[in-house]
């Protein structure tokens, strides 16, 4: 399947999944609790998005101050953006995916996959657990005429 066909399939399928889940949960707990759950997850998601976004932003600034490439943080930013958009979309299926984007360990694994598998080793990105070796050679210089 081409990427366009996959995107089309996802865009068509997700609303059906959401409607099904809303009807099932609404039948179990009732209409008003279902509405409160949808609104509550959006509010909770917005708070978590703000917290995780600020933490990612501070890590990005720390890495820049150290002179390191903030590759993971640059990938985690769009993942957080997608997660926030999914949490603001009414429904339980998108909320599960959105919350999974806000979990730091899950987000780190997604970013690691994108960097290592999609961008490849030619990007020259090191894993954050392995310290970067400095490009400095210690020594003395003396000019003799």
N, C-alpha and C positions, 0 to 999 in steps of 0.2 A: 504494500500500500504506500502511496505517496504521502508526504507530510500533510498536504492539503486535505486529502481524504481522511486522514486520522483526525485532524482538527475539526473537520466537518462532522465526523462521527461523534466526537466528544461533545461538540456544541449541541448536537441533536439529542444525545443520550442523557446528558446530565439533567436537563429539566424533567425528563420522565422519571429518573431516579429520585429527584427531589420531591416531585408530586407524590410518588408512591410512598416515600418515607413520611412525608407530612401527613398523608391520609392515615397511614398505619399508626403513627404515634398519636395523632389527633383522636383516633378511635380508641386508643388505650387510655390516655390521660385526659382527654377532653380538648375542646377548642381553645379556651383561654390559657390553660397551662402550656399548650403547644406554642401559642403566640408569645407567651412570656419566655419560654425556652429559646425561641428564635431571637427575640430582642435581647435577652440576657447574654446569649453567646456572642452577639454582635458587640455589646458593651464590654464584656470580658475580653473579647478578642482585640478591641481597640486599645484597651489598657495594656494588654500583654504585648501588642505590636509596638506601642510607644516604648515600653521598658526594653524590649529586645532590640529595637532600633537604636536606642540611645547607647546600649551596651556595645553593639556592633560599631557604631560611630566612634565611640571612645577607643575601641581596639584599633580601628583604622587609623585614628590620629596618633596613637601610641606607636604603631608600626612605622608610620611616616616619620615621626620624630626620631626613631631609632635608625632610620635610613633603610628600612626593610620594605619589600614589596607587599602591600596588604592584599594579596590575591584572594584569600579566602573571604575577607571582609567585602571585597568588591563583588564577589559572587553571591555572598549571603544577602547583600542589600536587595537585589531583585527578587530573591527567594522570599524575603520578608514582605516585599511589596505585593507579590502574588498571594502570599498567605493572608495579608490584610484585606486584599480585595475579595478573596474567597470567604473570609469571615464576615464581611459586610453584606455578602450576598445571602438572601434569606434561604435557609434550608440546612438540613443536617449533614448531608453528604459533603457539601462544600465546606461546612464547618470542620468536619473531621480532617479533610485535606489541609485546610487553613491552619488549624491548630498544630498539625504535624509539621508545618513550615515554621512554626514559632518555637518548637522544641530545639534547643541549641545543639544537642547531639545529632538529631535527625538532620537538621539544617547543615551541620558540618559534614555529614556523610554525603549529602546531596552535592554540596560544593566540592568535596573531594572527588566525587565521581565525575563531575563536570570538568574539573581541572585536569585530572589524570587521564580520563578516558576520552573526553571530547576535545580538549585543547591539546592533549598530547604532551610528551616529554620535551618537545622542542620549545615549549613555552618557557622552560627554565625555572619553573616554580618549585620551591622546596616545600616539603611538608612542615607545618608549623612546629612539630615536635623536634625536628632536627635543626639545631642551631646553624646559622649561616656562618661560614668561615670568612673572616675578614680578608680583604684584598690588600693587606698591608704586609710588607716584608720588613722586618726589623733589621737594622744595620747602621753602619756609619759610613759617611762619605768624606773623602779627603781629596782635594784637588792638588796635585803636585805639578809644578811647572818644570 
